[in-house]
């Protein structure tokens, strides 16, 4: 499937930035075919050693994504829906490079789950976040796993058990969102946010992300052992680590090989 053959998303790579846009405006609902296309795009990103950062966003200004298609939760579809939907998160976990959600509007249900699964999250001032599944007598498995790791557990429980929405400023206040940008300048502000990452070494970005994830649940001693191992046996053997140190000592700009 080429980029031109995608019907419900767009995907492209430019200057180290991969951008996956959910393209079913106005609400960018995630039905099974859309999620299948997202998995194809993520497989491409996994195989592309030129990518330094993956950004996921939604088309238009109303929604990042209003969630997974409710009709795909019926007994005849739910197994396939979960397989395809959770395939997105399994692939995102396998990525070496950092990920960013650029939330332009509502991120509800499965849409919020995609957003919070990214390493970083920026939001337009009009963004809304919520997990309303409880109101349909179901729960969001991904959010049940991730949300208590990202915000205070009591706040996560309130959001998951109550099903109410919060705005961008509150999401930032509880640590769910990195930055909030004005709706009117959102696209430009996101590019400004992304730009510094594009000047860095892919190898260093990947090693740092790997380390943060690898040590997350370990006691300090074991975590430090893991970090040392990645630093000494992996990162310090890369061309970019050698180049970065040499460039600093020689007072010149580094030339990254991204390896």
GUSEKOL-512147 format. One record per residue (C-alpha): x, y, z; residue in three letters; residue number from 0. Coordinates in pm, whole numbers, plus 32768, in hexadecimal, padded with zeros to 4 digits. Example, Ala and Ser with C-alpha at 12.3 -4.5 7.8 and 13.67 -1.06 7.14 Angstrom:
<rs>
    x    y    z type seq
 84CE 7E3E 830C  ala   0
 8557 7F96 82CA  ser   1
</rs>
This chain:
<rs>
    x    y    z type seq
 8000 8000 8000  unk   0
 809F 8146 7F8F  unk   1
 8058 8296 8032  unk   2
 7F6F 82E8 7F14  unk   3
 7EA5 81AD 7F5C  unk   4
 7E4E 820C 80C1  unk   5
 7CDF 826C 80D9  unk   6
 7CB5 82CA 8245  unk   7
 7E0D 8346 82B0  unk   8
 7F34 83FB 821C  unk   9
 809B 839E 8266  unk  10
 81DF 843A 81F8  unk  11
 8346 8478 8261  unk  12
 83FF 85C1 8230  unk  13
 8552 861F 82C3  unk  14
 8542 8511 83CD  unk  15
 83DB 855B 843B  unk  16
 82D5 8451 83F5  unk  17
 8171 84D5 8402  unk  18
 8041 83F2 841E  unk  19
 7EFB 84B0 83FA  unk  20
 7DAB 840F 8443  unk  21
 7CE8 8492 831A  unk  22
 7B76 845B 8355  unk  23
 7AFE 85B9 83AC  unk  24
 7A47 864D 8457  unk  25
 7A71 8559 857A  unk  26
 7B79 8464 84F8  unk  27
 7AC4 8335 8584  unk  28
 7B9A 81FB 8589  unk  29
 7AE8 80E2 84D6  unk  30
 7B90 7F98 8483  unk  31
 7C07 7FFC 8323  unk  32
 7C9D 813F 83AC  unk  33
 7D55 8086 84BE  unk  34
 7DD2 7F85 83C3  unk  35
 7E69 80A3 82F9  unk  36
 7F08 8132 8434  unk  37
 7FB0 7FE4 846F  unk  38
 8039 7FE1 830C  unk  39
 80C8 813E 8342  unk  40
 815F 80DA 8491  unk  41
 8202 7FAB 83EE  unk  42
 82A1 8098 82F2  unk  43
 831B 8178 840A  unk  44
 83B0 804D 84C0  unk  45
 8477 7FF2 8389  unk  46
 84ED 8156 8337  unk  47
 863E 81AC 83CF  unk  48
 8624 8316 8358  unk  49
 850E 836C 844D  unk  50
 856D 842B 8589  unk  51
 840F 8474 860B  unk  52
 82AF 83F8 85BF  unk  53
 8193 84F2 85E3  unk  54
 8029 8481 85E9  unk  55
 7F15 8580 85B3  unk  56
 7DB7 85A6 8527  unk  57
 7D36 8656 83F2  unk  58
 7C73 8796 8424  unk  59
 7C42 8862 8560  unk  60
 7B23 87B0 8611  unk  61
 7BC5 866A 8676  unk  62
 7D04 85A8 86A1  unk  63
 7C18 8480 86B1  unk  64
 7AC6 8453 8756  unk  65
 7B19 82E4 8790  unk  66
 7ADD 818B 8706  unk  67
 79A2 8151 8638  unk  68
 7894 80DC 872D  unk  69
 7802 7FF4 8624  unk  70
 794D 7F36 8620  unk  71
 7918 7ED1 878D  unk  72
 77F9 7DE4 8738  unk  73
 7831 7C6E 8781  unk  74
 786F 7C19 8613  unk  75
 7983 7D20 85F3  unk  76
 7A16 7D5C 874B  unk  77
 7B27 7C51 8738  unk  78
 7BAC 7CDA 85F1  unk  79
 7B86 7E40 866C  unk  80
 7C56 7DFB 87A4  unk  81
 7D5D 7D3F 86D9  unk  82
 7D86 7E5F 85E3  unk  83
 7D67 7F75 86E2  unk  84
 7E5D 7EDE 87D8  unk  85
 7F45 7E97 86B5  unk  86
 7F79 8011 86A3  unk  87
 8000 8019 8806  unk  88
 80D5 7EE1 87E0  unk  89
 817E 7F83 86B4  unk  90
 81A8 80CF 876A  unk  91
 8257 8017 8884  unk  92
 8343 7F74 878A  unk  93
 83AD 80BF 86ED  unk  94
 850E 812C 873D  unk  95
 84D0 829E 870B  unk  96
 83FF 8390 87E1  unk  97
 8291 83CF 8795  unk  98
 81BF 850A 87B2  unk  99
 8047 853B 87B2  unk 100
 7FD4 868B 872C  unk 101
 7E6F 86A6 87AC  unk 102
 7DA3 87A1 86E9  unk 103
 7C44 878B 877A  unk 104
 7B9F 866C 8834  unk 105
 7C57 852E 888F  unk 106
 7B54 8442 891A  unk 107
 7B4B 82CE 8961  unk 108
 7C38 8218 8879  unk 109
 7CAD 8368 87F6  unk 110
 7D25 83CA 894F  unk 111
 7DCA 8275 8971  unk 112
 7E93 82AE 8832  unk 113
 7EF9 8406 88B0  unk 114
 7F6B 8398 8A0A  unk 115
 802A 8271 8978  unk 116
 8118 836A 88D7  unk 117
 8252 83D1 8992  unk 118
 81F3 8541 8987  unk 119
 80AB 85F6 8954  unk 120
 8063 875B 88E9  unk 121
 7F04 87E6 88D2  unk 122
 7E45 8908 883C  unk 123
 7D99 89E6 893B  unk 124
 7C45 895F 88CE  unk 125
 7CA7 87F2 8902  unk 126
 7BD0 8710 89DA  unk 127
 7C36 85C2 8A6C  unk 128
 7B54 84B1 8AF0  unk 129
 7B17 833E 8B18  unk 130
 799A 8323 8B05  unk 131
 7993 81A8 8ADF  unk 132
 7907 8173 8C3D  unk 133
 77C5 821C 8BCC  unk 134
 7793 80FD 8AD6  unk 135
 77DC 7FFD 8BE9  unk 136
 7935 7FA8 8B5C  unk 137
 7A96 801B 8BAD  unk 138
 7BC9 8085 8ADF  unk 139
 7CDA 7F79 8B09  unk 140
 7DF9 8053 8A8B  unk 141
 7D9C 817A 8B69  unk 142
 7D6C 808F 8C91  unk 143
 7ED7 8028 8C64  unk 144
 7F74 8176 8C07  unk 145
 7EB2 828A 8CB4  unk 146
 7F0F 822D 8E1D  unk 147
 807D 8232 8DAE  unk 148
 805E 8392 8D22  unk 149
 7F8D 844E 8E24  unk 150
 7F48 841F 8F98  unk 151
 7E8C 82D5 8FC0  unk 152
 7D61 8376 906D  unk 153
 7D3D 846C 8F4B  unk 154
 7D59 834D 8E53  unk 155
 7C47 8292 8F0B  unk 156
 7B69 83C5 8F07  unk 157
 7B93 83E9 8D8F  unk 158
 7B5F 8278 8D47  unk 159
 7A41 823D 8E3B  unk 160
 798E 8387 8E02  unk 161
 79B8 83A5 8C8B  unk 162
 79BF 8521 8C8D  unk 163
 7A8F 85FE 8BA7  unk 164
 7BA5 86EB 8C0C  unk 165
 7C33 8811 8B4B  unk 166
 7D94 8847 8ACF  unk 167
 7E00 8923 8BF2  unk 168
 7D8C 8827 8CF6  unk 169
 7E31 870D 8C31  unk 170
 7F76 87D1 8C40  unk 171
 7F4B 8818 8DB3  unk 172
 7F34 86A5 8E06  unk 173
 8060 864F 8D2B  unk 174
 7FAC 85B2 8C05  unk 175
 800C 86C4 8B0C  unk 176
 8164 875D 8ACF  unk 177
 80F7 88A7 8A32  unk 178
 7FB4 895B 89DF  unk 179
 7FB8 8A37 88A8  unk 180
 7EBA 8B32 8827  unk 181
 7DC5 8A9A 8734  unk 182
 7E11 8BAA 8634  unk 183
 7F88 8B64 862D  unk 184
 7F81 89F2 867F  unk 185
 801E 896B 853F  unk 186
 813E 8A63 8548  unk 187
 8176 8A2F 86BD  unk 188
 8186 88B7 868F  unk 189
 8291 88E0 8584  unk 190
 8356 89C0 866E  unk 191
 8339 88B9 8780  unk 192
 83AE 87A5 8695  unk 193
 84D0 8862 85F6  unk 194
 85D8 882A 8707  unk 195
 85AD 86B1 86F5  unk 196
 85F6 86B5 8582  unk 197
 8753 873E 85C5  unk 198
 87AF 8622 86AE  unk 199
 8844 84CA 8672  unk 200
 8749 83B6 8630  unk 201
 882E 82C3 86E6  unk 202
 8833 839D 881D  unk 203
 86BB 83D6 8814  unk 204
 867E 8261 87F1  unk 205
 876F 8202 8909  unk 206
 86DA 8301 89F5  unk 207
 8575 8290 89B0  unk 208
 85DB 8124 89D6  unk 209
 867F 8168 8B25  unk 210
 855C 822E 8BB4  unk 211
 846D 8114 8B5D  unk 212
 8557 7FFF 8BCE  unk 213
 858E 808C 8D2B  unk 214
 842C 8106 8D72  unk 215
 83BF 7FF4 8E64  unk 216
 8510 7F8C 8EF3  unk 217
 85AA 7FDC 9046  unk 218
 86BE 80E1 9033  unk 219
 87E5 7FF0 9035  unk 220
 8759 7F11 8F24  unk 221
 86E7 8041 8E60  unk 222
 8843 80DA 8E6E  unk 223
 88E1 7F92 8E00  unk 224
 87F7 7F8D 8CD4  unk 225
 8840 80F8 8C7C  unk 226
 89B8 80BF 8C98  unk 227
 89A2 7F8E 8BB9  unk 228
 88E6 8048 8AA7  unk 229
 89D1 8172 8AC4  unk 230
 8B19 80B3 8ABE  unk 231
 8AC9 7F89 89E0  unk 232
 89D8 8027 88EA  unk 233
 89E2 81A2 88DA  unk 234
 8B59 81CC 8901  unk 235
 8B90 80DE 87DE  unk 236
 8AC8 81B8 86F0  unk 237
 8B67 829C 85EF  unk 238
 8A97 83BE 8670  unk 239
 8B14 83A7 87D7  unk 240
 8C7A 83B7 8758  unk 241
 8C22 84D4 866B  unk 242
 8B6A 859B 8774  unk 243
 8C8C 8590 8866  unk 244
 8D8C 85D9 8756  unk 245
 8CC3 86FF 86D1  unk 246
 8CAA 8798 882C  unk 247
 8E1F 8776 8869  unk 248
 8E6E 87FF 870F  unk 249
 8D75 891D 8738  unk 250
 8CB0 88CC 85FE  unk 251
 8B50 8866 85A3  unk 252
 8B1C 86EC 85A8  unk 253
 8AC1 862F 846C  unk 254
 89DA 8516 84D1  unk 255
 89D5 83C5 8425  unk 256
 88A6 8364 84F8  unk 257
 8951 821C 854B  unk 258
</rs>
